[in-house]
Amino acid sequence: MPKLSRRRLLTLASASAAALALRLETTSAGIAPGARSLSGEGSLQVRRNAKLLTHSERSRFVNAIKLTKEMQSRHNPSVNVYDYWVQLHYDAYYDPAMPAHMAAAFPPWHRWMLLAFERELQEIDPEIVIPYWD
């Protein structure tokens, strides 16, 4: 896969999220009709509160995160998977050329970034879903 610039990733993520938002009509429960897992098969993946994860779920999640430190990033082979996503997130906050956190595109960009990182985790453990925490 060719190396993508951070600016291009932001542009792609924002455009993709905006297009998806236009297509989805949510039910009163806030879940899109016919929603599927990220792979398009099986049941809807639900984010759970991190405080409510079982010991096993938490261990599997933490272990998958740790393993990303040992995997080479497909987007930038000079760094590992974890550091690539950390740097992308850092740049999106502090780099004036890519102010994702300070712009209207923040919600779709951040959602895209988490989904992309989650897909990396699912290559390690297909059952991983990034939990939420308050």
PyRosetta script that sets phi, psi and omega in degrees:
from pyrosetta import init, pose_from_sequence

init()
pose = pose_from_sequence("MPKLSRRRLLTLASASAAALALRLETTSAGIAPGARSLSGEGSLQVRRNAKLLTHSERSRFVNAIKLTKEMQSRHNPSVNVYDYWVQLHYDAYYDPAMPAHMAAAFPPWHRWMLLAFERELQEIDPEIVIPYWD")
pose.set_psi(1, 132.9)
pose.set_omega(1, -179.4)
pose.set_phi(2, -68.5)
pose.set_psi(2, 152.9)
pose.set_omega(2, 178.9)
pose.set_phi(3, -70.3)
pose.set_psi(3, 131.6)
pose.set_omega(3, 178.7)
pose.set_phi(4, -105.3)
pose.set_psi(4, 139.6)
pose.set_omega(4, 176.4)
pose.set_phi(5, -73.3)
pose.set_psi(5, 156.3)
pose.set_omega(5, 178.9)
pose.set_phi(6, -62.9)
pose.set_psi(6, -37.1)
pose.set_omega(6, 178.5)
pose.set_phi(7, -63.1)
pose.set_psi(7, -42.4)
pose.set_omega(7, 179.7)
pose.set_phi(8, -65.8)
pose.set_psi(8, -40.0)
pose.set_omega(8, 177.3)
pose.set_phi(9, -61.3)
pose.set_psi(9, -42.6)
pose.set_omega(9, 178.6)
pose.set_phi(10, -62.1)
pose.set_psi(10, -44.3)
pose.set_omega(10, -179.9)
pose.set_phi(11, -62.7)
pose.set_psi(11, -46.8)
pose.set_omega(11, 179.6)
pose.set_phi(12, -63.2)
pose.set_psi(12, -42.7)
pose.set_omega(12, -178.8)
pose.set_phi(13, -65.4)
pose.set_psi(13, -43.7)
pose.set_omega(13, -179.5)
pose.set_phi(14, -64.4)
pose.set_psi(14, -44.4)
pose.set_omega(14, -179.6)
pose.set_phi(15, -65.6)
pose.set_psi(15, -42.7)
pose.set_omega(15, 179.9)
pose.set_phi(16, -64.2)
pose.set_psi(16, -45.3)
pose.set_omega(16, -179.1)
pose.set_phi(17, -65.6)
pose.set_psi(17, -39.3)
pose.set_omega(17, 179.6)
pose.set_phi(18, -65.7)
pose.set_psi(18, -42.3)
pose.set_omega(18, 178.9)
pose.set_phi(19, -64.3)
pose.set_psi(19, -41.6)
pose.set_omega(19, 178.8)
pose.set_phi(20, -64.8)
pose.set_psi(20, -41.9)
pose.set_omega(20, -179.7)
pose.set_phi(21, -61.6)
pose.set_psi(21, -36.8)
pose.set_omega(21, 179.0)
pose.set_phi(22, -68.3)
pose.set_psi(22, -31.8)
pose.set_omega(22, -177.4)
pose.set_phi(23, -81.1)
pose.set_psi(23, -27.1)
pose.set_omega(23, -173.7)
pose.set_phi(24, -85.7)
pose.set_psi(24, 133.2)
pose.set_omega(24, 171.2)
pose.set_phi(25, -114.6)
pose.set_psi(25, 118.8)
pose.set_omega(25, -174.5)
pose.set_phi(26, -88.5)
pose.set_psi(26, 152.6)
pose.set_omega(26, 174.7)
pose.set_phi(27, -82.6)
pose.set_psi(27, 176.6)
pose.set_omega(27, 178.6)
pose.set_phi(28, -63.4)
pose.set_psi(28, -21.3)
pose.set_omega(28, 178.6)
pose.set_phi(29, -83.2)
pose.set_psi(29, -6.5)
pose.set_omega(29, 178.6)
pose.set_phi(30, 82.6)
pose.set_psi(30, 15.7)
pose.set_omega(30, 178.4)
pose.set_phi(31, -113.7)
pose.set_psi(31, 131.7)
pose.set_omega(31, -178.0)
pose.set_phi(32, -65.1)
pose.set_psi(32, 136.6)
pose.set_omega(32, 176.7)
pose.set_phi(33, -58.4)
pose.set_psi(33, 135.9)
pose.set_omega(33, 179.0)
pose.set_phi(34, 71.6)
pose.set_psi(34, 17.0)
pose.set_omega(34, -179.3)
pose.set_phi(35, -58.7)
pose.set_psi(35, 143.5)
pose.set_omega(35, -179.0)
pose.set_phi(36, -129.0)
pose.set_psi(36, 174.5)
pose.set_omega(36, 174.6)
pose.set_phi(37, -69.3)
pose.set_psi(37, 172.6)
pose.set_omega(37, 179.8)
pose.set_phi(38, -60.0)
pose.set_psi(38, -30.3)
pose.set_omega(38, -178.8)
pose.set_phi(39, -80.6)
pose.set_psi(39, -8.9)
pose.set_omega(39, -178.8)
pose.set_phi(40, 88.0)
pose.set_psi(40, 0.2)
pose.set_omega(40, -179.0)
pose.set_phi(41, -124.8)
pose.set_psi(41, 160.4)
pose.set_omega(41, 173.2)
pose.set_phi(42, 76.0)
pose.set_psi(42, -160.8)
pose.set_omega(42, -174.3)
pose.set_phi(43, -88.3)
pose.set_psi(43, 165.4)
pose.set_omega(43, 178.7)
pose.set_phi(44, -65.5)
pose.set_psi(44, 134.1)
pose.set_omega(44, 176.5)
pose.set_phi(45, -82.0)
pose.set_psi(45, 131.2)
pose.set_omega(45, -177.1)
pose.set_phi(46, -116.7)
pose.set_psi(46, 129.6)
pose.set_omega(46, 175.9)
pose.set_phi(47, -77.0)
pose.set_psi(47, 130.5)
pose.set_omega(47, 179.8)
pose.set_phi(48, -107.8)
pose.set_psi(48, 155.1)
pose.set_omega(48, 175.7)
pose.set_phi(49, -63.3)
pose.set_psi(49, 129.4)
pose.set_omega(49, -178.4)
pose.set_phi(50, -58.7)
pose.set_psi(50, -30.3)
pose.set_omega(50, 179.4)
pose.set_phi(51, -67.5)
pose.set_psi(51, -21.1)
pose.set_omega(51, -175.5)
pose.set_phi(52, -100.8)
pose.set_psi(52, 2.1)
pose.set_omega(52, 178.2)
pose.set_phi(53, -66.9)
pose.set_psi(53, 144.0)
pose.set_omega(53, 174.7)
pose.set_phi(54, -71.6)
pose.set_psi(54, 167.8)
pose.set_omega(54, 178.0)
pose.set_phi(55, -59.2)
pose.set_psi(55, -42.2)
pose.set_omega(55, -180.0)
pose.set_phi(56, -64.0)
pose.set_psi(56, -45.0)
pose.set_omega(56, 179.6)
pose.set_phi(57, -62.4)
pose.set_psi(57, -43.2)
pose.set_omega(57, 179.6)
pose.set_phi(58, -64.6)
pose.set_psi(58, -43.1)
pose.set_omega(58, 179.7)
pose.set_phi(59, -62.8)
pose.set_psi(59, -43.9)
pose.set_omega(59, 179.3)
pose.set_phi(60, -62.9)
pose.set_psi(60, -41.1)
pose.set_omega(60, 179.2)
pose.set_phi(61, -64.0)
pose.set_psi(61, -49.4)
pose.set_omega(61, -179.4)
pose.set_phi(62, -62.3)
pose.set_psi(62, -42.6)
pose.set_omega(62, 179.0)
pose.set_phi(63, -62.6)
pose.set_psi(63, -39.8)
pose.set_omega(63, 177.9)
pose.set_phi(64, -63.9)
pose.set_psi(64, -42.0)
pose.set_omega(64, 177.0)
pose.set_phi(65, -59.8)
pose.set_psi(65, -46.7)
pose.set_omega(65, -179.7)
pose.set_phi(66, -60.4)
pose.set_psi(66, -39.1)
pose.set_omega(66, -179.5)
pose.set_phi(67, -66.2)
pose.set_psi(67, -27.5)
pose.set_omega(67, 177.7)
pose.set_phi(68, -64.5)
pose.set_psi(68, -21.3)
pose.set_omega(68, 176.7)
pose.set_phi(69, -71.6)
pose.set_psi(69, -17.5)
pose.set_omega(69, -178.0)
pose.set_phi(70, -102.3)
pose.set_psi(70, -4.0)
pose.set_omega(70, -177.2)
pose.set_phi(71, -102.7)
pose.set_psi(71, 136.8)
pose.set_omega(71, 177.6)
pose.set_phi(72, -73.8)
pose.set_psi(72, 135.6)
pose.set_omega(72, 178.6)
pose.set_phi(73, -70.2)
pose.set_psi(73, 134.5)
pose.set_omega(73, 176.5)
pose.set_phi(74, -75.3)
pose.set_psi(74, -20.2)
pose.set_omega(74, -178.7)
pose.set_phi(75, -86.1)
pose.set_psi(75, -31.0)
pose.set_omega(75, 178.4)
pose.set_phi(76, -148.0)
pose.set_psi(76, 93.2)
pose.set_omega(76, -174.8)
pose.set_phi(77, -60.7)
pose.set_psi(77, -10.0)
pose.set_omega(77, 179.6)
pose.set_phi(78, -81.4)
pose.set_psi(78, -6.0)
pose.set_omega(78, 178.8)
pose.set_phi(79, -133.2)
pose.set_psi(79, 166.6)
pose.set_omega(79, 176.9)
pose.set_phi(80, -83.0)
pose.set_psi(80, 168.9)
pose.set_omega(80, -176.6)
pose.set_phi(81, -57.8)
pose.set_psi(81, -48.6)
pose.set_omega(81, -177.0)
pose.set_phi(82, -60.1)
pose.set_psi(82, -50.2)
pose.set_omega(82, -177.4)
pose.set_phi(83, -64.8)
pose.set_psi(83, -32.3)
pose.set_omega(83, 177.2)
pose.set_phi(84, -60.2)
pose.set_psi(84, -49.6)
pose.set_omega(84, -177.3)
pose.set_phi(85, -69.7)
pose.set_psi(85, -34.4)
pose.set_omega(85, 176.0)
pose.set_phi(86, -63.6)
pose.set_psi(86, -45.4)
pose.set_omega(86, -179.3)
pose.set_phi(87, -65.2)
pose.set_psi(87, -40.5)
pose.set_omega(87, 177.8)
pose.set_phi(88, -60.0)
pose.set_psi(88, -45.2)
pose.set_omega(88, 179.5)
pose.set_phi(89, -65.0)
pose.set_psi(89, -42.4)
pose.set_omega(89, 178.1)
pose.set_phi(90, -60.7)
pose.set_psi(90, -47.9)
pose.set_omega(90, -179.5)
pose.set_phi(91, -63.2)
pose.set_psi(91, -36.2)
pose.set_omega(91, 179.7)
pose.set_phi(92, -66.7)
pose.set_psi(92, -19.5)
pose.set_omega(92, 178.8)
pose.set_phi(93, -93.3)
pose.set_psi(93, -44.5)
pose.set_omega(93, -171.5)
pose.set_phi(94, -101.7)
pose.set_psi(94, -21.2)
pose.set_omega(94, -176.7)
pose.set_phi(95, -79.9)
pose.set_psi(95, 115.9)
pose.set_omega(95, -178.6)
pose.set_phi(96, -62.1)
pose.set_psi(96, -20.8)
pose.set_omega(96, 178.9)
pose.set_phi(97, -78.4)
pose.set_psi(97, -12.3)
pose.set_omega(97, -178.7)
pose.set_phi(98, -143.9)
pose.set_psi(98, 67.5)
pose.set_omega(98, -173.7)
pose.set_phi(99, -83.8)
pose.set_psi(99, 62.0)
pose.set_omega(99, -176.3)
pose.set_phi(100, -58.4)
pose.set_psi(100, -39.0)
pose.set_omega(100, -177.8)
pose.set_phi(101, -72.3)
pose.set_psi(101, -18.1)
pose.set_omega(101, -175.9)
pose.set_phi(102, -110.6)
pose.set_psi(102, 19.3)
pose.set_omega(102, -174.6)
pose.set_phi(103, -130.7)
pose.set_psi(103, 167.2)
pose.set_omega(103, -179.7)
pose.set_phi(104, -63.9)
pose.set_psi(104, -23.0)
pose.set_omega(104, -178.9)
pose.set_phi(105, -79.3)
pose.set_psi(105, 2.0)
pose.set_omega(105, -175.5)
pose.set_phi(106, -56.3)
pose.set_psi(106, -53.5)
pose.set_omega(106, -176.6)
pose.set_phi(107, -57.7)
pose.set_psi(107, -49.1)
pose.set_omega(107, 179.4)
pose.set_phi(108, -68.3)
pose.set_psi(108, -35.3)
pose.set_omega(108, 179.3)
pose.set_phi(109, -64.0)
pose.set_psi(109, -46.9)
pose.set_omega(109, -176.8)
pose.set_phi(110, -67.0)
pose.set_psi(110, -38.4)
pose.set_omega(110, 177.4)
pose.set_phi(111, -62.1)
pose.set_psi(111, -45.0)
pose.set_omega(111, 178.3)
pose.set_phi(112, -60.3)
pose.set_psi(112, -46.2)
pose.set_omega(112, -177.7)
pose.set_phi(113, -59.6)
pose.set_psi(113, -44.9)
pose.set_omega(113, 179.3)
pose.set_phi(114, -65.3)
pose.set_psi(114, -40.1)
pose.set_omega(114, 177.9)
pose.set_phi(115, -64.8)
pose.set_psi(115, -40.2)
pose.set_omega(115, 179.4)
pose.set_phi(116, -65.6)
pose.set_psi(116, -42.3)
pose.set_omega(116, 177.4)
pose.set_phi(117, -66.6)
pose.set_psi(117, -39.6)
pose.set_omega(117, 178.7)
pose.set_phi(118, -60.8)
pose.set_psi(118, -38.9)
pose.set_omega(118, 177.4)
pose.set_phi(119, -62.4)
pose.set_psi(119, -36.7)
pose.set_omega(119, 176.2)
pose.set_phi(120, -63.7)
pose.set_psi(120, -42.6)
pose.set_omega(120, 178.1)
pose.set_phi(121, -63.9)
pose.set_psi(121, -36.7)
pose.set_omega(121, -178.2)
pose.set_phi(122, -71.6)
pose.set_psi(122, -15.3)
pose.set_omega(122, 171.7)
pose.set_phi(123, -70.8)
pose.set_psi(123, -25.4)
pose.set_omega(123, 177.2)
pose.set_phi(124, -85.6)
pose.set_psi(124, -47.5)
pose.set_omega(124, -179.1)
pose.set_phi(125, -141.3)
pose.set_psi(125, 105.1)
pose.set_omega(125, -175.3)
pose.set_phi(126, -59.6)
pose.set_psi(126, -17.0)
pose.set_omega(126, -178.8)
pose.set_phi(127, -88.0)
pose.set_psi(127, -4.8)
pose.set_omega(127, -177.3)
pose.set_phi(128, -69.3)
pose.set_psi(128, 131.9)
pose.set_omega(128, 169.6)
pose.set_phi(129, -132.0)
pose.set_psi(129, 125.8)
pose.set_omega(129, -178.4)
pose.set_phi(130, -61.9)
pose.set_psi(130, 125.5)
pose.set_omega(130, 178.8)
pose.set_phi(131, -77.1)
pose.set_psi(131, 167.5)
pose.set_omega(131, 173.2)
pose.set_phi(132, -106.7)
pose.set_psi(132, 157.7)
pose.set_omega(132, 174.1)
pose.set_phi(133, -147.3)
pose.set_psi(133, 152.1)
pose.set_omega(133, -176.2)
pose.set_phi(134, -100.5)
pose.dump_pdb("model.pdb")
